[in-house]
Amino acid sequence: MQAWVEHQVVVDSVADFRWRTFLVNSEIFLEDILAVDLVDLEVLEAVPQEEDV
């Protein structure tokens, strides 16, 4: 989680949508999202998806 916060970036709507879809389809990431505050969630939404994960 800490690494994600450090790598905040601005992404376009398509990349943002793909990242959200990736998170929804990943139970591990979804569990992390449910465990963080809304402020942290906003940060996660700004992180680009990593296809090599």
Backbone as XML, in Angstrom:
<?xml version="1.0"?>
<chain id="A" units="angstrom">
  <residue number="1" name="MET">
    <atom name="N" x="0.831" y="-1.207" z="0.000"/>
    <atom name="CA" x="0.000" y="0.000" z="0.000"/>
    <atom name="C" x="0.864" y="1.255" z="0.000"/>
  </residue>
  <residue number="2" name="GLN">
    <atom name="N" x="1.931" y="1.231" z="0.759"/>
    <atom name="CA" x="2.782" y="2.413" z="0.863"/>
    <atom name="C" x="3.382" y="2.775" z="-0.495"/>
  </residue>
  <residue number="3" name="ALA">
    <atom name="N" x="3.789" y="1.773" z="-1.247"/>
    <atom name="CA" x="4.386" y="2.021" z="-2.559"/>
    <atom name="C" x="3.370" y="2.680" z="-3.486"/>
  </residue>
  <residue number="4" name="TRP">
    <atom name="N" x="2.117" y="2.250" z="-3.409"/>
    <atom name="CA" x="1.084" y="2.827" z="-4.262"/>
    <atom name="C" x="0.917" y="4.319" z="-3.993"/>
  </residue>
  <residue number="5" name="VAL">
    <atom name="N" x="0.909" y="4.658" z="-2.705"/>
    <atom name="CA" x="0.734" y="6.058" z="-2.321"/>
    <atom name="C" x="1.873" y="6.913" z="-2.862"/>
  </residue>
  <residue number="6" name="GLU">
    <atom name="N" x="3.069" y="6.345" z="-2.907"/>
    <atom name="CA" x="4.232" y="7.094" z="-3.364"/>
    <atom name="C" x="4.223" y="7.303" z="-4.870"/>
  </residue>
  <residue number="7" name="HIS">
    <atom name="N" x="3.468" y="6.496" z="-5.593"/>
    <atom name="CA" x="3.471" y="6.590" z="-7.052"/>
    <atom name="C" x="2.146" y="7.136" z="-7.587"/>
  </residue>
  <residue number="8" name="GLN">
    <atom name="N" x="1.762" y="8.296" z="-7.093"/>
    <atom name="CA" x="0.533" y="8.923" z="-7.567"/>
    <atom name="C" x="0.768" y="9.518" z="-8.957"/>
  </residue>
  <residue number="9" name="VAL">
    <atom name="N" x="-0.133" y="9.231" z="-9.865"/>
    <atom name="CA" x="-0.036" y="9.796" z="-11.204"/>
    <atom name="C" x="-1.419" y="10.145" z="-11.717"/>
  </residue>
  <residue number="10" name="VAL">
    <atom name="N" x="-1.454" y="11.006" z="-12.717"/>
    <atom name="CA" x="-2.727" y="11.363" z="-13.332"/>
    <atom name="C" x="-2.928" y="10.490" z="-14.566"/>
  </residue>
  <residue number="11" name="VAL">
    <atom name="N" x="-4.047" y="9.809" z="-14.633"/>
    <atom name="CA" x="-4.310" y="8.920" z="-15.762"/>
    <atom name="C" x="-5.557" y="9.367" z="-16.504"/>
  </residue>
  <residue number="12" name="ASP">
    <atom name="N" x="-5.639" y="9.010" z="-17.795"/>
    <atom name="CA" x="-6.826" y="9.383" z="-18.554"/>
    <atom name="C" x="-7.976" y="8.457" z="-18.201"/>
  </residue>
  <residue number="13" name="SER">
    <atom name="N" x="-9.163" y="8.749" z="-18.692"/>
    <atom name="CA" x="-10.360" y="8.013" z="-18.300"/>
    <atom name="C" x="-10.284" y="6.539" z="-18.678"/>
  </residue>
  <residue number="14" name="VAL">
    <atom name="N" x="-9.659" y="6.226" z="-19.809"/>
    <atom name="CA" x="-9.555" y="4.837" z="-20.249"/>
    <atom name="C" x="-8.663" y="4.035" z="-19.315"/>
  </residue>
  <residue number="15" name="ALA">
    <atom name="N" x="-7.484" y="4.575" z="-18.998"/>
    <atom name="CA" x="-6.565" y="3.889" z="-18.097"/>
    <atom name="C" x="-7.189" y="3.766" z="-16.711"/>
  </residue>
  <residue number="16" name="ASP">
    <atom name="N" x="-7.905" y="4.799" z="-16.283"/>
    <atom name="CA" x="-8.561" y="4.787" z="-14.978"/>
    <atom name="C" x="-9.614" y="3.685" z="-14.944"/>
  </residue>
  <residue number="17" name="PHE">
    <atom name="N" x="-10.380" y="3.562" z="-16.018"/>
    <atom name="CA" x="-11.414" y="2.536" z="-16.093"/>
    <atom name="C" x="-10.797" y="1.143" z="-16.059"/>
  </residue>
  <residue number="18" name="ARG">
    <atom name="N" x="-9.703" y="0.968" z="-16.804"/>
    <atom name="CA" x="-9.025" y="-0.330" z="-16.846"/>
    <atom name="C" x="-8.473" y="-0.680" z="-15.471"/>
  </residue>
  <residue number="19" name="TRP">
    <atom name="N" x="-7.934" y="0.319" z="-14.756"/>
    <atom name="CA" x="-7.381" y="0.089" z="-13.418"/>
    <atom name="C" x="-8.480" y="-0.313" z="-12.449"/>
  </residue>
  <residue number="20" name="ARG">
    <atom name="N" x="-9.618" y="0.380" z="-12.505"/>
    <atom name="CA" x="-10.736" y="0.041" z="-11.620"/>
    <atom name="C" x="-11.238" y="-1.363" z="-11.908"/>
  </residue>
  <residue number="21" name="THR">
    <atom name="N" x="-11.327" y="-1.707" z="-13.200"/>
    <atom name="CA" x="-11.789" y="-3.042" z="-13.590"/>
    <atom name="C" x="-10.815" y="-4.099" z="-13.081"/>
  </residue>
  <residue number="22" name="PHE">
    <atom name="N" x="-9.514" y="-3.801" z="-13.191"/>
    <atom name="CA" x="-8.476" y="-4.715" z="-12.717"/>
    <atom name="C" x="-8.619" y="-4.955" z="-11.213"/>
  </residue>
  <residue number="23" name="LEU">
    <atom name="N" x="-8.866" y="-3.893" z="-10.469"/>
    <atom name="CA" x="-9.016" y="-4.020" z="-9.021"/>
    <atom name="C" x="-10.251" y="-4.842" z="-8.672"/>
  </residue>
  <residue number="24" name="VAL">
    <atom name="N" x="-11.341" y="-4.587" z="-9.361"/>
    <atom name="CA" x="-12.597" y="-5.300" z="-9.090"/>
    <atom name="C" x="-12.439" y="-6.791" z="-9.359"/>
  </residue>
  <residue number="25" name="ASN">
    <atom name="N" x="-11.621" y="-7.127" z="-10.365"/>
    <atom name="CA" x="-11.432" y="-8.528" z="-10.726"/>
    <atom name="C" x="-10.337" y="-9.210" z="-9.908"/>
  </residue>
  <residue number="26" name="SER">
    <atom name="N" x="-9.756" y="-8.478" z="-8.965"/>
    <atom name="CA" x="-8.697" y="-9.053" z="-8.146"/>
    <atom name="C" x="-9.125" y="-9.053" z="-6.678"/>
  </residue>
  <residue number="27" name="GLU">
    <atom name="N" x="-9.402" y="-10.229" z="-6.133"/>
    <atom name="CA" x="-9.870" y="-10.319" z="-4.749"/>
    <atom name="C" x="-8.840" y="-9.772" z="-3.775"/>
  </residue>
  <residue number="28" name="ILE">
    <atom name="N" x="-7.557" y="-9.986" z="-4.055"/>
    <atom name="CA" x="-6.508" y="-9.519" z="-3.164"/>
    <atom name="C" x="-6.527" y="-7.990" z="-3.075"/>
  </residue>
  <residue number="29" name="PHE">
    <atom name="N" x="-6.569" y="-7.329" z="-4.249"/>
    <atom name="CA" x="-6.604" y="-5.871" z="-4.258"/>
    <atom name="C" x="-7.921" y="-5.360" z="-3.671"/>
  </residue>
  <residue number="30" name="LEU">
    <atom name="N" x="-9.008" y="-6.079" z="-3.951"/>
    <atom name="CA" x="-10.312" y="-5.667" z="-3.454"/>
    <atom name="C" x="-10.329" y="-5.680" z="-1.930"/>
  </residue>
  <residue number="31" name="GLU">
    <atom name="N" x="-9.711" y="-6.702" z="-1.338"/>
    <atom name="CA" x="-9.631" y="-6.769" z="0.120"/>
    <atom name="C" x="-8.850" y="-5.584" z="0.665"/>
  </residue>
  <residue number="32" name="ASP">
    <atom name="N" x="-7.783" y="-5.184" z="-0.043"/>
    <atom name="CA" x="-6.992" y="-4.036" z="0.396"/>
    <atom name="C" x="-7.830" y="-2.759" z="0.344"/>
  </residue>
  <residue number="33" name="ILE">
    <atom name="N" x="-8.619" y="-2.621" z="-0.718"/>
    <atom name="CA" x="-9.445" y="-1.422" z="-0.879"/>
    <atom name="C" x="-10.463" y="-1.328" z="0.258"/>
  </residue>
  <residue number="34" name="LEU">
    <atom name="N" x="-11.082" y="-2.442" z="0.583"/>
    <atom name="CA" x="-12.094" y="-2.446" z="1.639"/>
    <atom name="C" x="-11.494" y="-2.128" z="3.005"/>
  </residue>
  <residue number="35" name="ALA">
    <atom name="N" x="-10.168" y="-2.269" z="3.123"/>
    <atom name="CA" x="-9.503" y="-2.061" z="4.406"/>
    <atom name="C" x="-8.932" y="-0.651" z="4.555"/>
  </residue>
  <residue number="36" name="VAL">
    <atom name="N" x="-8.998" y="0.162" z="3.503"/>
    <atom name="CA" x="-8.422" y="1.504" z="3.574"/>
    <atom name="C" x="-9.500" y="2.572" z="3.718"/>
  </residue>
  <residue number="37" name="ASP">
    <atom name="N" x="-9.069" y="3.773" z="4.054"/>
    <atom name="CA" x="-9.991" y="4.899" z="4.184"/>
    <atom name="C" x="-10.367" y="5.427" z="2.812"/>
  </residue>
  <residue number="38" name="LEU">
    <atom name="N" x="-11.387" y="6.271" z="2.748"/>
    <atom name="CA" x="-11.811" y="6.859" z="1.480"/>
    <atom name="C" x="-10.700" y="7.706" z="0.872"/>
  </residue>
  <residue number="39" name="VAL">
    <atom name="N" x="-9.924" y="8.373" z="1.715"/>
    <atom name="CA" x="-8.826" y="9.207" z="1.224"/>
    <atom name="C" x="-7.804" y="8.344" z="0.500"/>
  </residue>
  <residue number="40" name="ASP">
    <atom name="N" x="-7.476" y="7.193" z="1.094"/>
    <atom name="CA" x="-6.524" y="6.283" z="0.483"/>
    <atom name="C" x="-7.093" y="5.705" z="-0.808"/>
  </residue>
  <residue number="41" name="LEU">
    <atom name="N" x="-8.409" y="5.474" z="-0.825"/>
    <atom name="CA" x="-9.056" y="4.922" z="-2.009"/>
    <atom name="C" x="-8.919" y="5.887" z="-3.189"/>
  </residue>
  <residue number="42" name="GLU">
    <atom name="N" x="-9.020" y="7.181" z="-2.909"/>
    <atom name="CA" x="-8.863" y="8.176" z="-3.967"/>
    <atom name="C" x="-7.464" y="8.100" z="-4.559"/>
  </residue>
  <residue number="43" name="VAL">
    <atom name="N" x="-6.468" y="7.820" z="-3.725"/>
    <atom name="CA" x="-5.091" y="7.692" z="-4.188"/>
    <atom name="C" x="-4.962" y="6.456" z="-5.075"/>
  </residue>
  <residue number="44" name="LEU">
    <atom name="N" x="-5.575" y="5.356" z="-4.646"/>
    <atom name="CA" x="-5.504" y="4.111" z="-5.409"/>
    <atom name="C" x="-6.098" y="4.291" z="-6.797"/>
  </residue>
  <residue number="45" name="GLU">
    <atom name="N" x="-7.170" y="5.068" z="-6.883"/>
    <atom name="CA" x="-7.839" y="5.278" z="-8.158"/>
    <atom name="C" x="-6.966" y="6.052" z="-9.134"/>
  </residue>
  <residue number="46" name="ALA">
    <atom name="N" x="-5.961" y="6.731" z="-8.622"/>
    <atom name="CA" x="-5.089" y="7.531" z="-9.479"/>
    <atom name="C" x="-3.841" y="6.764" z="-9.916"/>
  </residue>
  <residue number="47" name="VAL">
    <atom name="N" x="-3.731" y="5.523" z="-9.477"/>
    <atom name="CA" x="-2.559" y="4.713" z="-9.825"/>
    <atom name="C" x="-2.822" y="3.913" z="-11.092"/>
  </residue>
  <residue number="48" name="PRO">
    <atom name="N" x="-1.887" y="3.912" z="-12.040"/>
    <atom name="CA" x="-2.075" y="3.171" z="-13.286"/>
    <atom name="C" x="-2.024" y="1.676" z="-13.039"/>
  </residue>
  <residue number="49" name="GLN">
    <atom name="N" x="-2.706" y="0.930" z="-13.872"/>
    <atom name="CA" x="-2.715" y="-0.522" z="-13.679"/>
    <atom name="C" x="-1.391" y="-1.134" z="-14.087"/>
  </residue>
  <residue number="50" name="GLU">
    <atom name="N" x="-1.020" y="-2.203" z="-13.385"/>
    <atom name="CA" x="0.219" y="-2.907" z="-13.706"/>
    <atom name="C" x="-0.149" y="-4.251" z="-14.301"/>
  </residue>
  <residue number="51" name="GLU">
    <atom name="N" x="-0.008" y="-4.370" z="-15.625"/>
    <atom name="CA" x="-0.449" y="-5.574" z="-16.302"/>
    <atom name="C" x="0.447" y="-6.769" z="-16.004"/>
  </residue>
  <residue number="52" name="ASP">
    <atom name="N" x="1.652" y="-6.518" z="-15.471"/>
    <atom name="CA" x="2.587" y="-7.609" z="-15.207"/>
    <atom name="C" x="2.407" y="-8.204" z="-13.817"/>
  </residue>
  <residue number="53" name="VAL">
    <atom name="N" x="1.374" y="-7.770" z="-13.097"/>
    <atom name="CA" x="1.129" y="-8.296" z="-11.749"/>
    <atom name="C" x="0.479" y="-9.666" z="-11.848"/>
  </residue>
</chain>
